[in-house]
């Protein structure tokens, strides 16, 4: 249910709709958590997650076998780490190879090998796709890649809502994996201050992950049991956004921050942390969001209280957000992907 998997399904569906024959090859897990276009073939190399250190050669051989069997022309690796498997698997096959980066350049997610994989992708892939212009410039500055580095933002995974959310319920919504990067611990400390001053308001945090026990314990420690709910993965985003009046992103870092675009599409005023990539590029402070420093619970609480107590400002931010979200429609960005996979080699173009 993570963002990269969701975007894989979203872009695969869009390319299939445009007439491409699309296969999704998972390393493991044949079941998709997201709806797939009827024309998409979904296969997995392993029935369950293996040890890739022990199964490295089998993984490389399986990728190569799949590409040869299905006569793959274009291969999009949906994580730059996959270069460690895909590059040796496709030697000599003449594939159009695209690496898709979902994290920002200066974060390796605790895997030092990611830095090596990025260097390999920058040298041997035809294109590297990143999510923000800031990240594109970091790739160019740090690696001087032989690959073309293209910025294609994540699209809205659903059509632009015809109307804004009614914003009649006193609910602040947050959404994301329950991991330390999302800063939900900071949000809970901020919410303790908000709850003390605005007793009618509730905080809903949708998502699942390894931090659930710690966050549940923190809710109890802060005595917020009747003011905070953690209902798990959101299977109906339209309903979740439709029941909220404010959206809050408390992340310590983001690769992009698609939930910001989703919330703005539904006309929710946004309070966000000022992450280096993603929010800093997507948001215009004071125009479509209130933006505060990361890891600052006091500033986050103050911004939330401002939006709650100033409905005219909230409406102005919401209107600006709706306008911003309209730039991220799937139809528009799918055409950029279509052009990318159809692009001839640079030598042929010349």
Buried (B, 14 or more C-beta within 10 A) or exposed (E): BBBBBBBBBBBBBBBBBBEBEBBBBBBBBEEBEBEBBEBBEBEBBBEEEBEBEEBBEEBBBBBBEBBEEEEBEBBBBBBBBBBBBBBBBBEEBEBBBBBBBBBBBEBBEEEEEBBBBBBBBBBBBBBBBBBBEBBBBBBEEBBEBEBBBBBBBBBBBBEBBEEBBEBEBBBBBBBBBBBBBBBBBBBBBBBBBBBEEBEEBBBBBBBBBEBBEEBBEBBEEBEBEEBBBBEEEBEEBEEBBBBBBBBBBBBBBBBBBBBBBBBBBBBBBBBBBBBBBBBBBBBEBEEBBBBBEBEBBEBBBBBBBBBBEEEEBBBBBBBBBBEBBBEBBBEEBBEBBBEBBEBEEEEEEE
